[in-house]
């Protein structure tokens, strides 16, 4: 009993810093999301350059996330989270410095397909900052793995929901902060300064508040077996690893259901990132919104989503299986992309409601299902490869979003809707898988 009490206490100590780290990470991203499109155009870029710059982070995250995820399995979650936070901090320092470089033209492009843009010195420095942040940007996958270490399967959906709430609160306050600070005479300097300070706070939280994770161990283990596998005990403050073990991309695809989940992960992020590039351009060019108006819109979406992923998700999780929420949430989410197309003000905010509710119940359920399929042994590695799948989708989606909107306008949103509805179609398989697992669980409980 004492051990269980200690486990609960350790879990509680770790969960709060994890939520705080998630909140701080999205707060910084929410700040940059609001004014980055304006910064790119000020420095000579166009919609395509904005898409390329936005895709730089996931491009480098594609390389870094699997490595950081695997390292977290081998060396502990806290060490890798700290490494990731330090990388983010250095990236924001470089980003901040870019604002003070002279706007010196380096390359000029005039093309019927690519448009007209100029690559300037500060624009190049922004690319460097986003690349560094991406290369060390495995904090989300490591935090997801850490949460899976600490919680039982029964509590996992609820806790992923809380983490999503923390994430969405960052998106509530980030765009609002950027919108308010960006309207001053100092322009983008104050929002970037705020993001830099926030990053420092995140690093300090990991360093001083997050409990150190460690592999599970038992006092005595028969060395005669020759197996260096640490079996551990039922302690949620630690995690299970196979000493010196590494899992490759090919081996990940041999794990049951993981390839399917990586495809789902990829498609979700592909649809989202077409939207994330196309909508700010749509808001600036077609709707003529200011940074403050764009910030308010994103803040409204995130506030609604925080509400959905809090009390609404908790109530739905007690009544419906996760697979049902993935299918239902995906269907609602697809509708919001369609509602954007007319450009009507009321329909845009109705789309925000659909976005919040659809994504709010779908995404935590996806995370929970993936963590269950991954199991304990390769939790960090699988989360890292999932992050790679999302990064690859983000690269393609962000580039495609800028290009599609440049060539086809609001048709880009219909393409995003079609991708999400493909996810809904594929997710019907989850209904069958989850039902089969429930039958297996009940059969195991039935005494012979």
C-alpha positions, 0 to 999 in steps of 0.5 A: 500500500505504501508503494501505491501511495508513493506511486500516486504521489510521484505521478502527481508531481510529474503530471503538473510539470508535464502539463505546464511544459505542454502549455508553455510550448504551445504558448510560444508556438501560438505567439509565432503563429499569429505574426509569422505570416506578417514577418515573412512578408515584411522581410520579402517573402510570399505565401510559398516562402511562408509555407517553406519557413513553417515547414522547416520546423517539422522537417528538422523535427522529422530527424530529431524526434525519433532519436530523442524518443529512443534516447528517452527510452534508454536514458530517461525522459527528464534528460531528453525533455531538458535537452529539448527545452534548451534547444528551443531556448537557443532557437528563440534567442536566434529568432530574437536576434534576427529582428535586429539584422538589416534587411539585406537582399540575398536572392531575388525570384520572379516566377509565374509558378513560384511567385515573386519574393526576395530571400533576405538576411533576417529571413535566412536567420529565421530559417536557422532558428526554426531549424534548430527548434525543430531538430530538438523538438521532440518534447511533445513525443517525450512528454506523451511517452512520460504521461503513458509511463505514469498512468494506467490505461483506464486513466490515460484518455482522461490525462491525455485530454488534460494535456490537450487542455493545457496545449489549447490554453497555450493557443488561447493565450499565445495568439492573444498575447501576440495580437496585443503586443504586436500592435505596439510601436515595437512591432514583433519585438515584444511578442518574440521577447515574450516567447523567449521569456516563456521558453526560459520558464519552461526550461526551469520547470523541467530542471527543477520541478519535473521528477527524474525518471528512471528504469524499473528495477528489481533487487534480485535478478537471476544473472544465469539467464543471460538476459539483460531485460529489466522486468521491473515492478508495477510502478508508474513513476518508472518505465520499462526498457530493455537495456541497450535495446534500440528499435528501428523504423522497420521494427516499428512496422512489425508492431501490431496496429502501429503502421495503421496508426502512423498512417492515421497520424500522417493524414491528420497532420496533413489535413491540419497543416494545409489549413494552418498555412492556407488560413492565415494567408486567406485571413490576410489576403481575402478577409484583410484581417489584422494580427489582432483579428487573427489572434482573436480567432485562434484564441476563440478556437483554442478556448472552445477546445480547452472546454471540450477537452476538459468537462465535455471529453471527460463526460463522453469518455465515460459513455463512449469508446475511444474509437467512436469518438475518433470517428465522430470527432473526425466527421465534425472536424471535416465540416469546419473546413467546408464552412470556411470556404464562403468566407462569411464571418458568422460561418467562420466562427461556426467553423471554429465551434466545429473545429473545437468540438471535432478535434477536441474529442478526436485527438486525445482519443487518437493519442490514447489509442496509440499509447495502448498499442505501443505498450510500455517497452517501446513507448518513447520510440513509437511516440518518436516515430509518430512524431516523425510521421506528423513532421513529414505530413507537416512538411508536405501539408505546409508546403502544399497549403501555401501552393494550393492556396496560391493556385486554387484559393479556398479549394485548399480547404476542401482538399483538407476536408477530404483528407480528414474524411479519409481518416474517418473512413479508415478509423472505422477499423478502430471500431472493430479493433477496440471491440475485439480487444474488449471481447478478449479482455472480458474473456480473460476475466471470465474464470475457467 
